[in-house]
Amino acid sequence: MLREAVAEGRLDMEEFDERLGLAYKSRTQGELQVLVRDLPASAETAPMVLPGVRGSETSPTSWASRIGVPATSKGAFAFWGGFKRWGQWSVPRVFTSFAMWGGGEIDLREARFEEREVTIRCITIMGGIQVKVPNDLHVEVRGIGIMGGFDDKATGEGTPGSPRVTVTGFALMGGVGVDRKLRRAEKERLRGERRKEL
């Protein structure tokens, strides 16, 4: 909506840059709505919400704004230690992670993507790597475990327009887990609904 507004002359470049910066820092849908409240919504930018459908909390247009962002990290390494990639980082076309006698966490719930199709390689030797993905992301897990485990609780289709993420690699006397987890904004929304019910 912000890009359309600047193209139509409803926002100047200074205001567009300010609002875009605030949008990337936003953690809830309410914070985002404040940024576009004074702009007319078109049919193309209006969010689609389909009750009961996995990932309905994210509109297809939100994926478009999260794909094509230059990568901020090409890989991660842990030896007797740990690593963590989370928040609004940008995933490259191929991301390689390695953990030996240590652990790592790769969180894609708020991530941006360099391309629509990405591969995440997880290699662990006597260590562990946890991959967290949102409910609306297309995921395929192809890793193997040798005297260890490559746990898949995430393979499945995402919403239309979502990136396609392939998680591959191997775990030798260690483990890799791939799980679907709610985004922070979704957790807050569900907590609010539970409070209302009480």
NORZI-V304225 format. One record per residue. N is the residue number from 1. PHI is phi in whole degrees, 0 to 359 (* if undefined). BURIAL is # if it has 9 or more other ideal C-beta (glycine too) atoms within 8 Angstrom, else .. Layout:
n->N phi->PHI burial->BURIAL
n->N phi->PHI burial->BURIAL
This chain:
n->1 phi->* burial->#
n->2 phi->295 burial->#
n->3 phi->296 burial->.
n->4 phi->296 burial->#
n->5 phi->295 burial->#
n->6 phi->289 burial->#
n->7 phi->294 burial->.
n->8 phi->275 burial->.
n->9 phi->85 burial->.
n->10 phi->284 burial->.
n->11 phi->234 burial->#
n->12 phi->275 burial->.
n->13 phi->297 burial->.
n->14 phi->296 burial->.
n->15 phi->291 burial->.
n->16 phi->300 burial->#
n->17 phi->299 burial->.
n->18 phi->296 burial->.
n->19 phi->292 burial->#
n->20 phi->295 burial->#
n->21 phi->299 burial->.
n->22 phi->293 burial->#
n->23 phi->297 burial->#
n->24 phi->292 burial->.
n->25 phi->273 burial->.
n->26 phi->295 burial->#
n->27 phi->246 burial->.
n->28 phi->231 burial->.
n->29 phi->294 burial->.
n->30 phi->299 burial->.
n->31 phi->295 burial->#
n->32 phi->289 burial->#
n->33 phi->298 burial->.
n->34 phi->299 burial->.
n->35 phi->287 burial->#
n->36 phi->238 burial->#
n->37 phi->304 burial->.
n->38 phi->270 burial->.
n->39 phi->255 burial->#
n->40 phi->290 burial->.
n->41 phi->268 burial->.
n->42 phi->265 burial->.
n->43 phi->297 burial->.
n->44 phi->287 burial->.
n->45 phi->261 burial->#
n->46 phi->293 burial->.
n->47 phi->293 burial->.
n->48 phi->262 burial->.
n->49 phi->238 burial->.
n->50 phi->244 burial->.
n->51 phi->303 burial->.
n->52 phi->81 burial->.
n->53 phi->258 burial->.
n->54 phi->305 burial->.
n->55 phi->81 burial->#
n->56 phi->294 burial->#
n->57 phi->287 burial->#
n->58 phi->242 burial->#
n->59 phi->280 burial->.
n->60 phi->302 burial->#
n->61 phi->293 burial->#
n->62 phi->292 burial->#
n->63 phi->295 burial->#
n->64 phi->303 burial->.
n->65 phi->282 burial->.
n->66 phi->258 burial->#
n->67 phi->247 burial->#
n->68 phi->96 burial->.
n->69 phi->267 burial->#
n->70 phi->305 burial->.
n->71 phi->297 burial->#
n->72 phi->258 burial->.
n->73 phi->204 burial->#
n->74 phi->263 burial->.
n->75 phi->185 burial->.
n->76 phi->212 burial->#
n->77 phi->220 burial->.
n->78 phi->223 burial->#
n->79 phi->226 burial->.
n->80 phi->56 burial->.
n->81 phi->197 burial->.
n->82 phi->208 burial->#
n->83 phi->219 burial->#
n->84 phi->210 burial->.
n->85 phi->239 burial->#
n->86 phi->205 burial->.
n->87 phi->77 burial->.
n->88 phi->265 burial->.
n->89 phi->277 burial->#
n->90 phi->247 burial->#
n->91 phi->277 burial->#
n->92 phi->284 burial->#
n->93 phi->301 burial->.
n->94 phi->229 burial->.
n->95 phi->244 burial->#
n->96 phi->248 burial->#
n->97 phi->236 burial->#
n->98 phi->220 burial->#
n->99 phi->224 burial->#
n->100 phi->231 burial->#
n->101 phi->53 burial->.
n->102 phi->200 burial->#
n->103 phi->212 burial->#
n->104 phi->209 burial->#
n->105 phi->229 burial->#
n->106 phi->241 burial->#
n->107 phi->249 burial->#
n->108 phi->259 burial->#
n->109 phi->296 burial->#
n->110 phi->245 burial->#
n->111 phi->289 burial->#
n->112 phi->258 burial->#
n->113 phi->226 burial->#
n->114 phi->293 burial->#
n->115 phi->223 burial->#
n->116 phi->290 burial->.
n->117 phi->244 burial->.
n->118 phi->230 burial->#
n->119 phi->238 burial->#
n->120 phi->247 burial->#
n->121 phi->262 burial->#
n->122 phi->243 burial->#
n->123 phi->236 burial->#
n->124 phi->223 burial->#
n->125 phi->236 burial->#
n->126 phi->51 burial->.
n->127 phi->211 burial->#
n->128 phi->212 burial->#
n->129 phi->228 burial->#
n->130 phi->249 burial->#
n->131 phi->247 burial->#
n->132 phi->249 burial->#
n->133 phi->234 burial->#
n->134 phi->283 burial->#
n->135 phi->294 burial->.
n->136 phi->261 burial->#
n->137 phi->257 burial->#
n->138 phi->283 burial->#
n->139 phi->226 burial->#
n->140 phi->225 burial->#
n->141 phi->249 burial->#
n->142 phi->230 burial->.
n->143 phi->281 burial->#
n->144 phi->231 burial->.
n->145 phi->243 burial->#
n->146 phi->239 burial->.
n->147 phi->54 burial->.
n->148 phi->198 burial->#
n->149 phi->222 burial->.
n->150 phi->237 burial->#
n->151 phi->276 burial->#
n->152 phi->243 burial->.
n->153 phi->239 burial->.
n->154 phi->225 burial->#
n->155 phi->304 burial->.
n->156 phi->164 burial->.
n->157 phi->285 burial->.
n->158 phi->254 burial->#
n->159 phi->280 burial->#
n->160 phi->303 burial->.
n->161 phi->88 burial->.
n->162 phi->287 burial->#
n->163 phi->298 burial->#
n->164 phi->253 burial->#
n->165 phi->249 burial->#
n->166 phi->251 burial->#
n->167 phi->255 burial->#
n->168 phi->223 burial->#
n->169 phi->133 burial->#
n->170 phi->209 burial->#
n->171 phi->237 burial->#
n->172 phi->252 burial->#
n->173 phi->52 burial->.
n->174 phi->206 burial->#
n->175 phi->209 burial->#
n->176 phi->234 burial->#
n->177 phi->238 burial->#
n->178 phi->239 burial->#
n->179 phi->230 burial->#
n->180 phi->271 burial->#
n->181 phi->225 burial->.
n->182 phi->289 burial->#
n->183 phi->287 burial->#
n->184 phi->302 burial->#
n->185 phi->298 burial->#
n->186 phi->292 burial->#
n->187 phi->298 burial->#
n->188 phi->296 burial->#
n->189 phi->297 burial->#
n->190 phi->295 burial->#
n->191 phi->299 burial->.
n->192 phi->299 burial->.
n->193 phi->295 burial->.
n->194 phi->295 burial->.
n->195 phi->298 burial->.
n->196 phi->296 burial->.
n->197 phi->292 burial->.
n->198 phi->282 burial->.
